[in-house]
Amino acid sequence: METIIKISPSELDKNLLDKIRAFIGTKENVDVTISIREFNDDYADALDQSINEAENTLSLVSFTMDDFMAYSPSKTQ
């Protein structure tokens, strides 16, 4: 059985913890996971634009992780 309880941050208090404990009861084989999700429209739009540019640009530069860590951009004017 899986139960998802969605709440707002303002509901995070001792009463909520007490309700979760009461729901679980004396069961020992229960995992409780807290997941925090934040969605920012501006960030999602910028990420979509970056993905689109990367997929449709011939001048895309790619690096291995070692090359990226060693990369030092030169100043251009």
C-alpha angles and dihedrals in degrees: 000000000000126000125190117198115190117199139162121247090251089066094059103109142115092278091061091050090050090052092050091050090050090049092052093044116178096332112133099189097069128117119202116201125189114201122188116200125183123183121197116186094203092052092047091050092049091048092050090050092050092050091049092050092048092050094047104037123095093197094063113141119210131191139191111238091255092050091048093051090050094044117115113180114226120228112255127188 
